[in-house]
Amino acid sequence: LEEAYHVQDAMIEEMAEPIVGWKIGLTSQNARDFLQVQEPIAGPIFQSCIKPSGARVSLLPDALGLVEVEIGLVIGAGKKIHVACPLFEIADQRLPGPPSEKVEWLVADGALNQEVIIGKEVNLKDIESLPQERVAVANETQPLTQGLGSNAMGHPVNALEWLLEHLEGRSRRLQPGDVVATGLIAEMIIADESMSLRACFSSLGQVAVHVDRHEVPLGNNLKHH
């Protein structure tokens, strides 16, 4: 994995774009067991990846179209957490060639982070209640999946603490205002067709995204981030 993170660091330098947060992947034990790894993985969130709730995202025909609903934590002064937000993450590859289930490939490709759609920030009254945070996701009026905050390593803060230690080992640090996507808390959605998704959280509000799946290439003028 060390070499894979070196590749990720080289990708970050090549992108030459501000990092405004980090995503954490493989936060479930089942996912780690499947890939035979002992810990989660991390990847940068670039400024251009951030979209507001209600955004429309276009997917190319060969895009993976993996949609995850997560709890976002906003870093405050002294790395304290007083603000959270509901978010969708859309995962897709940057590296050429077919996708791979090898964890080193996922890490080198920035943990497949492509788009992060963020809902309204909410001041946390009790951060210890996040494991009990419930979410329900629907495509228009059709229910798709439900989940709990505890699905992210037992507590989203556990995921954050892992990330802090991980980044320190790479001589990187979180900055005030950074958003941390703390990991999938409900079943992953595969957007193999156009969808209008909305996630309703029990106390963190809502986040929505319109995913357009195009059946034919849109032309060379469309940037595939």
C-alpha positions as CSV (number, residue, x, y, z in Angstrom):
1,L,0.0,0.0,0.0
2,E,2.9,2.4,0.7
3,E,3.8,2.4,-3.0
4,A,0.1,2.9,-4.0
5,Y,-0.1,6.0,-1.8
6,H,3.1,7.3,-3.4
7,V,1.3,7.0,-6.7
8,Q,-1.7,8.9,-5.2
9,D,0.6,11.6,-4.0
10,A,2.0,12.0,-7.5
11,M,-1.5,12.2,-8.8
12,I,-2.2,15.0,-6.3
13,E,0.8,16.9,-7.5
14,E,-0.2,16.4,-11.1
15,M,-3.7,17.6,-10.5
16,A,-2.3,20.9,-9.1
17,E,-5.7,21.7,-7.6
18,P,-6.6,22.7,-4.0
19,I,-7.6,19.8,-1.7
20,V,-10.7,20.8,0.3
21,G,-11.2,17.5,2.2
22,W,-10.6,13.8,2.3
23,K,-12.7,10.7,1.8
24,I,-12.4,7.4,3.7
25,G,-13.2,4.2,2.0
26,L,-13.5,0.5,3.2
27,T,-15.0,1.6,6.5
28,S,-17.0,-1.6,6.8
29,Q,-15.3,-4.8,8.1
30,N,-17.0,-6.8,5.3
31,A,-15.4,-4.6,2.6
32,R,-11.9,-4.9,4.2
33,D,-12.3,-8.7,4.6
34,F,-13.3,-8.9,0.9
35,L,-10.2,-7.0,-0.2
36,Q,-8.0,-8.7,2.5
37,V,-6.8,-5.4,4.1
38,Q,-6.6,-4.5,7.8
39,E,-7.5,-0.8,7.6
40,P,-9.6,1.7,5.6
41,I,-8.2,3.7,2.7
42,A,-8.1,7.4,2.0
43,G,-8.2,9.8,-1.0
44,P,-8.3,13.5,-1.5
45,I,-11.4,15.6,-2.3
46,F,-10.4,18.3,-4.8
47,Q,-12.2,21.7,-5.0
48,S,-13.7,20.9,-8.4
49,C,-15.3,17.7,-6.9
50,I,-17.6,19.6,-4.5
51,K,-21.2,20.2,-5.7
52,P,-24.2,21.7,-3.8
53,S,-27.3,19.6,-3.0
54,G,-29.5,19.4,-6.1
55,A,-26.6,19.4,-8.5
56,R,-26.9,17.5,-11.8
57,V,-24.0,15.1,-12.5
58,S,-23.4,13.7,-16.0
59,L,-21.8,10.2,-16.2
60,L,-20.1,8.9,-19.3
61,P,-21.2,5.6,-20.7
62,D,-18.3,3.7,-19.2
63,A,-18.5,5.4,-15.8
64,L,-18.8,3.1,-12.7
65,G,-21.6,5.2,-11.4
66,L,-21.2,4.1,-7.7
67,V,-23.2,6.4,-5.4
68,E,-22.6,6.3,-1.6
69,V,-24.5,8.2,1.1
70,E,-22.3,9.4,4.0
71,I,-22.0,11.7,6.9
72,G,-19.6,14.5,6.3
73,L,-17.7,16.1,9.2
74,V,-16.4,19.7,8.8
75,I,-13.0,20.4,10.4
76,G,-13.0,23.3,12.9
77,A,-10.2,25.1,14.6
78,G,-7.9,22.8,16.6
79,K,-9.4,19.9,14.6
80,K,-12.6,20.1,16.7
81,I,-15.9,19.0,15.1
82,H,-18.9,21.1,15.7
83,V,-20.5,20.9,12.2
84,A,-21.7,18.0,10.1
85,C,-23.4,17.7,6.7
86,P,-25.3,15.0,4.7
87,L,-23.5,14.1,1.5
88,F,-23.5,11.8,-1.5
89,E,-20.2,10.6,-3.0
90,I,-20.1,9.5,-6.6
91,A,-17.1,7.1,-7.2
92,D,-15.4,6.6,-10.5
93,Q,-12.0,5.8,-11.8
94,R,-9.3,8.2,-13.1
95,L,-6.7,5.6,-14.1
96,P,-7.0,4.2,-17.6
97,G,-8.0,0.6,-18.3
98,P,-10.6,-1.6,-16.7
99,P,-11.3,-1.2,-12.9
100,S,-9.6,-3.5,-10.5
101,E,-10.7,-4.9,-7.1
102,K,-7.1,-4.8,-5.9
103,V,-6.9,-2.3,-3.0
104,E,-3.6,-0.9,-4.3
105,W,-5.4,0.1,-7.5
106,L,-8.1,1.8,-5.5
107,V,-5.6,3.7,-3.4
108,A,-3.5,4.8,-6.4
109,D,-6.7,6.1,-8.1
110,G,-7.5,8.4,-5.1
111,A,-9.9,5.9,-3.6
112,L,-12.2,6.5,-6.6
113,N,-13.4,9.9,-5.4
114,Q,-15.0,11.9,-8.2
115,E,-17.9,14.0,-7.0
116,V,-19.1,15.0,-3.6
117,I,-22.6,16.5,-3.3
118,I,-23.0,18.3,0.0
119,G,-26.2,19.3,1.8
120,K,-26.6,22.2,4.3
121,E,-24.1,22.2,7.2
122,V,-25.7,21.5,10.6
123,N,-24.3,22.5,14.0
124,L,-23.9,19.4,16.0
125,K,-25.6,19.4,19.4
126,D,-24.4,16.0,20.4
127,I,-21.6,14.4,18.4
128,E,-22.1,11.1,20.3
129,S,-25.5,10.7,18.7
130,L,-24.0,10.3,15.2
131,P,-23.9,6.4,15.4
132,Q,-27.7,6.5,15.8
133,E,-28.2,8.9,12.8
134,R,-30.6,7.3,10.4
135,V,-30.8,7.8,6.7
136,A,-33.3,6.7,4.0
137,V,-32.4,7.1,0.3
138,A,-35.0,7.2,-2.6
139,N,-34.9,7.5,-6.3
140,E,-37.8,10.0,-6.8
141,T,-40.5,8.2,-4.8
142,Q,-39.0,4.7,-4.9
143,P,-37.2,3.7,-1.7
144,L,-33.7,2.3,-2.3
145,T,-31.8,1.8,0.9
146,Q,-31.5,2.7,4.6
147,G,-28.6,3.0,7.0
148,L,-27.1,4.1,10.3
149,G,-24.2,6.3,11.2
150,S,-22.7,3.4,13.1
151,N,-22.0,1.7,9.8
152,A,-18.9,3.9,9.4
153,M,-16.5,2.1,11.7
154,G,-19.0,2.1,14.6
155,H,-18.9,5.9,14.7
156,P,-18.0,8.6,12.1
157,V,-15.5,10.0,14.6
158,N,-13.6,6.7,14.6
159,A,-13.2,7.1,10.9
160,L,-11.9,10.7,11.4
161,E,-9.5,9.6,14.0
162,W,-8.1,6.9,11.7
163,L,-7.7,9.5,8.9
164,L,-5.8,12.0,11.2
165,E,-3.3,9.3,12.1
166,H,-3.0,8.1,8.4
167,L,-2.4,11.6,7.1
168,E,0.2,12.3,9.8
169,G,2.1,9.3,8.5
170,R,2.1,11.0,5.0
171,S,3.1,14.4,6.3
172,R,-0.3,15.8,5.5
173,R,-2.8,17.6,7.7
174,L,-6.5,18.5,7.8
175,Q,-7.2,22.2,7.5
176,P,-10.0,24.2,9.1
177,G,-13.0,24.0,6.7
178,D,-12.0,20.7,5.2
179,V,-14.8,18.2,4.7
180,V,-14.2,14.6,5.6
181,A,-16.5,12.0,4.0
182,T,-16.5,9.4,6.7
183,G,-17.6,6.4,4.7
184,L,-20.6,4.5,3.4
185,I,-23.5,4.1,5.9
186,A,-26.1,2.4,3.6
187,E,-26.0,0.0,0.7
188,M,-24.1,1.3,-2.3
189,I,-26.3,2.5,-5.2
190,I,-25.2,1.7,-8.8
191,A,-26.5,4.4,-11.1
192,D,-26.8,2.3,-14.2
193,E,-29.5,4.6,-15.4
194,S,-30.5,8.3,-14.8
195,M,-31.7,8.8,-11.3
196,S,-33.0,11.6,-9.0
197,L,-31.6,10.6,-5.6
198,R,-32.5,12.1,-2.2
199,A,-31.2,11.1,1.1
200,C,-33.2,12.1,4.2
201,F,-31.3,12.0,7.5
202,S,-33.0,11.9,10.9
203,S,-31.3,15.1,12.2
204,L,-28.8,16.2,9.5
205,G,-31.4,17.2,6.9
206,Q,-31.4,16.2,3.3
207,V,-29.1,16.0,0.3
208,A,-30.1,15.4,-3.4
209,V,-28.4,14.8,-6.7
210,H,-29.6,14.2,-10.2
211,V,-27.5,11.6,-12.0
212,D,-27.6,11.6,-15.8
213,R,-26.4,8.4,-17.4
214,H,-25.7,9.0,-21.1
215,E,-25.9,6.0,-23.5
216,V,-23.6,7.6,-26.1
217,P,-20.4,9.6,-25.7
218,L,-21.0,13.3,-25.1
219,G,-17.9,14.4,-27.2
220,N,-14.4,15.5,-26.4
221,N,-15.6,18.8,-24.9
222,L,-16.8,17.0,-21.7
223,K,-14.2,16.7,-19.0
224,H,-14.2,13.3,-17.4
225,H,-12.7,14.2,-14.0
